[in-house]
Amino acid sequence: MFTACEGPQGPPGFDGINILGQTFEFDNVNFTYDPQFNYYSRVLTIPSNIEVWESDAILVYRLEKVVNAGGSTADSWSLIPHNFFFNNGEIIQYVYNHTFFDVELIIEGNFNLANLDPAYTQNQVFRFVVVPSDFGIRSGVDISDYDAVMKAIEIKD
């Protein structure tokens, strides 16, 4: 069945732009222990071909394992922060912070980490996802005012 409608043409659609996030990985990441603060850390510089703005968010994933998926393999990623609970009540947690030029990965815990199993600190693989965003609140736009928002993003009713 085919239906056709006649009538005046509607208003033009929003002629926006496509904004695509970027993803990059670091493998063979080795952490360094800092006895003064009892944590492991590693600072990774964002590759020069990756564009990150100060307002962007960065999500960090740790490669948990490689699984068999119907005859082929697939990577299984865990979003950080990520906790590991040990049988004796000890806990470690992967956390991070970032700027627009680097990411600091940290392993912290509730016990002396000096002898933490190298399976957690050596040859790790991390995936970073840059989520484009803008400082909407800082723009001076009253986001409770519909007309002000429409004007700021250049959309006409």
N, C-alpha and C positions, 0 to 999 in steps of 0.2 A: 504494500500500500504506500502511496506517495501523496503527501499533502503539501500544497503550496499556498503561501499567504501573500497577499498584496497589500500594500499600504506604504506610508512614508517611511523612509529610512530612519533608523534610530540614531541616537548620538554615537559618535565614534568611541571605540573602546579605549581603555587606558593604554597609552603607548609607553610602557615602562621599559626598564632595562633588565636584563638577566644578570643576576649576581650569583656566581657559582663559588662555593667554598673550595678550599684547597686542602689536599691531604698529602702528608709526607711521612716517611718512616726513618727511624734510626735503628740499626741492628748492632749487635755486639756492644751494647751499652754496659759499661762497668762502673759501678759506684765506688766512691772513696769514703772510708770511715772517718768521722771527725770525733775523736774521743772527748773533746771539750764539750760538745753538745750531745754526744751519744746518738748520732744519726749518720746515715749514709746519704750522700748527695752526688748529683752530677748535673752540671749546667751544659745544655746543648744549644748551640747557636742555630737559629732558624736559617735554613739555606737561602742564599741570595736570590734564587729564582722564585721564592715564595713571598708574596706581598701580604704583609700584615700591617694593619693600621692600629693605632693606639686604642681605638674603640672596639676592635674585634675581640671575640672570645676564642679561646683555644681549648679544645677538649683533648684529653690524653687517654689513650688506651694501651694496655699492656698485653702482649701476646701470651695468652694463658696456655694454649696447646694447639696442636694441629690434629684435626679429627679426620677420620675416613668418612667420606660422604658419597656412598654409592660408587665405589671404585676410584674416586679421585679424592684429593685432600682439600680441606678448607681450614683457614685460620680461625681460631676462636679467640675473640678479644674481650678483655674486661675493662670497663670504664674506671678510671681513677677519680676519686679515692677508692682504694680497694684494701680490705682488711684480710688478714690471715690469723685465725685463732688456733693456737696450739693446745694440745691435750693438758698441759700443765698450767693453763690460764694465761700464758704469755700471748701477746698480740703484737703484730707488726702492721703497719699501714703505709701504702704508697700514697703520697700526696704530691702536689706540684704547685708552682706559681709561675707566672709568665709576664713578660713584657712584650712589646712588639718586635723585639730582636732576639730574645732567647727564652728558654724554658728551663726552670730548675726542677729536677725530679728529686724527691726526698723519700727515704725509708725511715720511719720513726717507730718506736715501740715502747713497751712498758717494762723493759728489762735491759740489761747491759747487752748492747748489740755488737760488741767487739768481735764475737765469734759466731755471728749469724751465718747460717749455711750459705755458701757461695751460690747455691741454686737460686737465691733471691737477689743476689748482688752482682753477679757476673753474667756476661753474654745475654743480656736481656734485650727484647725487641719492643719498641714503642711506636705507636701510630699517633700522629697529631692531626687533628681536624680543625682548620681555621673556619670559624663561623663569622661571616661578615656581618657587621652591625654598625650602627651610628649612634652618636650621643643624642638621642631624641629629646630627653628631658633637658639637657644642657643647651638645646638650640634656642631657648627662649620662647618656644611655641607653647601656648596654653592648650595642653592636650584635652582639657575639659570643654574647649570651645570648638565645635564641629567646623565652623567656617574658617577658623584660624588654622586648623589641621589641614583642611582641604587646600587652603591657599599655600601653606608651607610645602606640601607635596605636589603642588601645581596640578590639581585636579579641579575641573569645573563641573558644577551640577548640570 
